[in-house]
Amino acid sequence: MMQNQIHLWAFLQGIGFFPTGWKHERARPEGVFHMDYYTRVAQLAEQGRFDAIVFGDQLQSRGAGGRAPERLAMPTLDPVTLLTAMAAVTKHIGLVATVSTTYNTPEMLAERFGTMERITGGRSGWNIVTTAHPDTAPNFGETELPPKDARYRNAVEVVARACELWAEMDREGPQLPQGRPVLVQAGQSPDGRDFAARTAEAIFCPAATIQAGVDFRTDLRSRVAGVGRSPDGVRIMPGLSCVLGGTEEEARAEHTAILDLADDALAIEYLSESLCCDLTGFDPLGQIPVDEILAKTLLPQGDVARSIVPGAEKGTPLGEFAANFMRHPRGHNVFIGTPEQMADMMIEWRDAGACDGFTLQPSYMPGGLEDFVGQVVPILQARGRLRTDYPGATLRETLGLPAREAVTA
């Protein structure tokens, strides 16, 4: 295996990283409901020698409260169904589906991923989540989510039982190619990090700066070692989006053009989604309605207050605040520059211990993925930092992971 190989994952769900991405001239938002689109992007990611494609899931109703987003293109289809279909048009790339432990039983999860594991020939992965969006609970006959600590305690039990069931499948029938799916986790809280340390073989995280990446990876490797597991058996994969150009100036102009595709209404719609509070009826030129937001948000008030109060104290109008909020969605690193500069950045992060690789989130789809595969991948390969072929048949082999470990209770 190449020294300091950069692992690549692709988060390809929906229309891209930027909320305005669906409006870009090279975006194809209508494609997300058609198999031809998924065939194209899956084969493109495999051409770029990505380890895996990752899809999220959404269990909440966006129409809750009688309002459905009008300007945000956020389609969410079932990840297991999509990824299993994409397995039929690819040969090597891994397929990682996000599925909740809170609203699935171990038996359901074991059967679903056991099927996926066999159908894909050992390319499956499970991104384990506990579900955090408060609008989810009513869809399952509940008034509110269980407390976070209870969700994580349940997750430990569910994952351990699912692993027992996969072991039984191995003993009783045709063996699962990997023994079980690769276990992935994305929690950032102390509870989430502890859970990841005990279970995860790969971790998706935000890291806006190289130092944030170093701090997160150092912390997780320490936690992994602390529960008796080898830190080298875990891959840390922070999110990364990019806007590329022939020069820095061209890339910055393209980034500005993408952001400028938003109007006040779209920006406020995105802010409403992010804060779990409908702000679409407020004047974009008016003040940020702090009291109304804190009274109506479904998220923890302290977290929301830290997000909005500084802007309100500066007198920032709602529309301007929403537009600024949208510039760095979800706290991930956004690289803006040339393909050569991006390759340099990725190598620098890897060599500094900030990550084992990156989870690419194209700025818009499929054009952003096409640019990365066509322009950055060849540079990384020429420098010996990205594989030119796959090392084996399974996702575990692609990731360079050891044989499956026992989940630590």
C-alpha positions in Angstrom: 0.0 0.0 0.0 1.2 3.5 -0.8 2.6 5.5 2.1 0.2 8.1 3.4 -2.4 7.2 0.9 -5.3 9.6 0.7 -8.7 7.8 1.1 -11.6 9.4 -0.7 -15.3 9.0 0.0 -18.0 10.8 -2.0 -21.2 12.2 -0.4 -23.3 12.4 -3.6 -26.8 12.6 -2.3 -29.1 15.3 -3.5 -28.0 18.3 -5.5 -24.7 19.2 -3.9 -23.1 21.0 -1.0 -24.4 24.5 -1.6 -28.1 25.1 -1.1 -27.9 27.1 -4.4 -26.1 24.4 -6.3 -29.3 23.1 -8.0 -29.6 26.4 -9.8 -26.1 26.1 -11.4 -26.0 25.7 -15.2 -24.1 22.4 -14.9 -26.4 21.0 -12.2 -29.0 18.4 -13.1 -31.5 18.5 -10.3 -34.1 16.6 -12.2 -31.8 13.6 -12.5 -32.0 12.7 -8.8 -35.2 10.7 -9.4 -33.8 8.7 -12.2 -31.4 5.7 -12.3 -29.4 7.0 -15.3 -28.2 9.8 -13.0 -27.1 7.4 -10.3 -25.4 5.2 -12.8 -23.4 8.2 -14.1 -22.3 9.5 -10.7 -21.5 6.0 -9.3 -19.3 5.1 -12.3 -17.6 8.5 -12.2 -16.7 8.1 -8.5 -15.4 4.6 -9.2 -13.3 6.1 -12.1 -11.8 8.4 -9.5 -10.9 5.4 -7.4 -13.0 6.6 -4.4 -13.2 4.2 -1.5 -17.0 4.6 -1.1 -20.1 6.5 -1.9 -22.0 7.7 1.2 -25.7 8.5 1.4 -27.6 10.0 4.3 -31.2 9.5 5.3 -34.0 11.7 6.4 -36.8 10.4 8.6 -38.4 13.8 9.5 -41.2 15.4 7.5 -40.2 18.6 5.8 -43.9 19.5 5.6 -44.2 19.6 9.4 -46.2 22.5 10.6 -48.1 22.9 7.3 -45.1 24.4 5.5 -42.9 22.7 2.8 -39.7 24.4 1.5 -40.4 26.0 -1.8 -36.9 27.0 -2.9 -34.6 24.3 -1.4 -33.9 21.3 -3.6 -33.4 18.6 -0.9 -34.6 15.3 -2.3 -33.9 12.3 0.0 -34.5 8.8 -1.3 -34.0 5.6 0.6 -30.2 5.1 0.8 -30.1 1.3 1.0 -32.3 1.0 -2.1 -30.2 3.5 -4.1 -26.8 2.2 -3.1 -27.8 -1.4 -3.8 -29.0 -0.4 -7.2 -25.7 1.4 -7.8 -23.8 -1.8 -6.9 -25.2 -3.3 -10.1 -23.5 -0.7 -12.3 -20.1 -0.7 -10.4 -17.5 -3.3 -9.5 -15.3 -2.0 -6.7 -16.6 1.1 -5.0 -18.0 0.8 -1.4 -21.6 1.7 -0.6 -22.3 3.3 2.8 -25.9 3.8 3.9 -27.0 5.9 6.8 -29.6 4.1 9.0 -30.9 5.0 12.4 -30.6 2.8 15.5 -33.4 4.6 17.2 -36.1 3.7 14.8 -34.9 0.3 13.6 -34.6 -3.0 15.5 -31.3 -5.0 15.5 -33.1 -7.8 13.5 -34.3 -5.3 10.9 -30.9 -3.8 10.5 -29.1 -7.2 10.4 -31.3 -8.5 7.7 -31.2 -5.3 5.6 -27.5 -4.9 5.7 -26.9 -8.7 5.5 -28.8 -8.6 2.2 -26.9 -5.5 1.0 -23.6 -7.1 2.0 -24.3 -10.2 -0.1 -25.8 -8.3 -3.1 -22.8 -5.9 -3.3 -20.2 -8.7 -2.9 -18.8 -7.2 0.3 -18.9 -3.5 -0.4 -21.4 -2.4 2.2 -21.0 0.0 5.1 -23.4 1.2 7.7 -23.3 4.9 8.8 -24.7 4.5 12.3 -26.9 7.4 13.5 -29.2 7.9 16.4 -31.5 10.5 14.8 -31.3 14.1 16.0 -34.0 16.0 14.1 -37.0 16.7 16.4 -39.5 16.5 13.6 -38.8 12.8 13.3 -40.6 11.6 16.4 -44.2 12.2 15.2 -43.6 10.0 12.2 -43.1 7.1 14.6 -46.0 7.8 16.9 -44.0 9.7 19.5 -44.2 13.3 20.7 -40.4 13.8 21.1 -37.1 12.1 20.6 -35.6 10.2 23.4 -32.8 12.1 25.2 -29.4 12.0 23.6 -27.8 9.9 26.2 -30.6 7.4 26.0 -30.3 7.3 22.2 -26.6 6.5 22.4 -27.1 3.8 25.1 -29.7 2.2 22.8 -27.3 2.5 19.9 -24.6 0.5 21.7 -27.0 -2.3 22.4 -28.5 -2.3 18.8 -25.1 -2.4 17.1 -23.8 -5.2 19.4 -26.9 -7.3 18.8 -26.7 -6.7 15.0 -23.1 -7.8 15.1 -24.2 -11.0 16.9 -26.8 -11.7 14.2 -24.3 -11.2 11.4 -22.0 -13.7 13.2 -24.9 -16.1 13.2 -25.5 -15.6 9.5 -21.8 -16.4 8.9 -22.1 -19.7 10.8 -25.4 -20.8 9.5 -25.4 -19.9 5.8 -23.3 -18.6 3.0 -20.8 -16.4 4.7 -21.0 -12.6 4.4 -18.1 -11.4 2.3 -16.8 -9.0 4.9 -18.3 -10.8 7.9 -20.3 -7.6 8.5 -20.6 -4.2 6.9 -17.9 -1.6 7.7 -19.2 0.4 10.7 -19.2 4.1 10.2 -20.1 6.9 12.6 -20.5 10.7 12.4 -21.3 11.9 15.9 -19.4 15.0 17.2 -20.6 15.3 20.8 -18.8 13.7 23.7 -21.4 10.9 23.6 -20.9 10.5 19.9 -17.2 10.4 20.1 -17.2 7.8 22.8 -19.6 5.7 20.8 -17.4 6.1 17.7 -14.4 5.0 19.7 -16.1 1.8 20.7 -17.7 0.9 17.4 -16.6 2.8 14.3 -14.1 1.7 11.7 -14.5 5.0 9.8 -15.6 8.4 11.0 -17.1 11.3 9.1 -16.7 14.7 10.7 -16.6 18.4 10.0 -13.2 20.1 10.2 -13.1 23.7 8.8 -9.3 24.1 9.4 -6.3 21.8 9.4 -5.9 22.4 13.2 -9.5 21.4 13.8 -8.8 18.2 11.8 -5.6 17.5 13.8 -7.5 18.0 17.1 -10.4 15.8 16.1 -8.2 13.0 14.8 -5.9 13.1 17.8 -8.9 13.0 20.2 -10.6 10.1 18.4 -7.4 8.0 18.1 -6.8 8.5 21.9 -10.4 7.4 22.7 -10.0 4.4 20.4 -6.8 3.4 22.1 -8.4 4.0 25.5 -11.0 1.2 24.9 -8.4 -1.3 23.8 -8.7 -0.9 20.0 -6.0 0.0 17.5 -6.2 3.6 16.3 -4.8 2.4 13.0 -8.0 0.4 12.5 -10.1 3.6 12.1 -10.2 6.0 9.2 -11.0 9.7 9.9 -12.7 11.3 6.9 -13.6 15.0 7.3 -16.0 16.6 4.9 -14.5 18.7 2.0 -16.2 20.7 -0.7 -14.5 22.6 -3.4 -14.9 25.3 -6.1 -12.1 24.9 -8.7 -10.8 27.3 -11.4 -7.9 27.7 -13.7 -6.6 30.4 -11.4 -7.5 31.4 -7.8 -9.3 34.5 -9.2 -11.4 32.3 -11.4 -12.3 29.9 -8.6 -13.2 32.8 -6.3 -15.4 34.3 -9.0 -17.1 31.0 -9.4 -17.7 30.6 -5.7 -19.3 34.1 -5.6 -21.4 33.2 -8.6 -22.7 30.1 -6.9 -23.6 32.0 -3.7 -25.2 34.8 -5.8 -27.7 32.3 -7.2 -29.6 32.7 -3.9 -32.2 35.4 -3.3 -33.3 36.5 0.2 -36.2 34.0 0.1 -33.9 31.0 -0.5 -31.4 32.1 2.1 -34.1 32.5 4.7 -35.6 29.2 3.7 -32.2 27.6 4.4 -31.9 29.4 7.7 -35.4 28.2 8.7 -34.4 24.6 7.9 -31.2 24.9 9.9 -32.8 26.4 13.0 -36.0 24.3 12.9 -38.1 27.5 12.9 -40.1 29.0 10.1 -38.8 32.5 9.3 -40.3 32.8 5.8 -42.9 35.3 6.9 -40.4 37.9 8.3 -39.1 40.9 6.4 -35.6 40.3 5.0 -34.7 43.9 5.7 -35.9 43.7 9.3 -34.1 42.7 12.5 -33.3 39.0 13.3 -36.4 38.0 15.4 -34.4 36.5 18.3 -37.3 36.2 20.7 -39.5 34.5 18.2 -36.8 32.1 17.1 -35.9 31.1 20.6 -39.6 30.6 21.5 -40.4 28.4 18.4 -37.2 26.5 17.5 -37.2 22.8 18.1 -33.5 22.7 18.7 -31.7 23.4 22.0 -32.2 27.1 22.8 -28.6 27.6 23.9 -27.2 26.3 20.6 -29.5 28.5 18.6 -28.8 31.6 20.7 -25.1 31.2 20.1 -25.7 31.2 16.4 -28.0 34.2 16.1 -27.4 36.6 19.0 -24.1 38.0 17.8 -25.6 38.9 14.5 -28.6 40.4 16.1 -26.4 42.5 18.5 -24.6 43.9 15.4 -27.9 44.9 13.9 -27.5 42.6 10.9 -30.7 42.4 8.9 -32.4 39.0 8.7 -31.8 38.6 4.9 -28.1 39.5 5.2 -27.6 37.2 8.2 -29.3 34.3 6.3 -27.1 34.9 3.3 -23.9 34.9 5.4 -25.1 31.8 7.3 -25.4 30.0 4.0 -21.9 30.7 2.9 -20.4 27.8 5.0 -23.1 25.2 5.3 -22.7 22.7 8.0 -19.2 23.8 9.2 -17.2 21.9 6.6 -14.0 22.9 4.8 -14.7 24.6 1.5 -11.6 24.8 -0.8 -11.5 27.5 -3.4 -8.6 27.5 -5.8 -6.8 25.6 -8.6 -6.7 21.8 -8.9 -3.0 21.8 -8.1 -3.6 23.9 -5.0 -6.3 21.5 -3.9 -4.0 18.5 -4.3 -1.4 20.4 -2.3 -3.9 21.1 0.5 -5.1 17.5 0.7 -1.6 16.2 0.9 -0.7 18.8 3.6 -3.7 17.7 5.7 -2.9 14.0 5.4 0.8 14.5 6.2 0.0 16.7 9.2 -2.2 14.0 10.7 -5.5 16.0 10.2 -7.2 13.1 8.5 -6.8 9.8 6.7 -8.7 11.1 3.7 -11.7 13.2 2.8 -15.4 12.9 2.3 -15.9 15.0 -0.9 -19.1 16.9 -1.0 -19.3 18.4 -4.5 -20.5 22.0 -4.7 -23.2 21.0 -7.2 -24.0 17.8 -9.0 -22.8 16.3 -11.2 -20.5 19.1 -12.4 -18.6 19.4 -9.2 -17.8 15.7 -9.1 -16.8 15.8 -12.8 -14.3 18.6 -12.1 -12.7 16.9 -9.1 -12.4 13.5 -10.9 -11.1 15.1 -14.1 -8.8 17.6 -12.6 -7.7 16.8 -9.1 -7.6 13.0 -9.1 -4.9 12.7 -11.9 -2.7 15.1 -9.9 -3.0 13.0 -6.7 -2.3 9.8 -8.6 0.7 11.3 -10.4 2.1 12.2 -7.0 1.6 8.7 -5.7 -0.9 9.7 -3.1 -4.1 8.1 -4.6 -4.4 4.6 -5.9 -4.7 3.9 -9.6 -6.6 0.6 -9.0 -8.5 -1.1 -6.3 -6.6 -3.5 -4.0 -9.4 -6.1 -3.6 -13.0 -6.9 -3.8 -14.4 -5.6 -0.5 -14.7 -2.2 1.1 -12.6 -3.4 4.0 -9.8 -4.2 1.6 -10.2 -0.9 -0.1 -9.9 0.9 3.2 -6.9 -1.1 4.3 -8.7 -2.2 7.4 -7.9 -5.3 9.4 -10.3 -8.2 9.9 -13.4 -7.1 11.8 -13.0 -6.3 15.4 -15.4 -7.0 18.2 -17.6 -4.1 19.1 -16.7 -2.8 22.6 -19.6 -2.6 25.0 
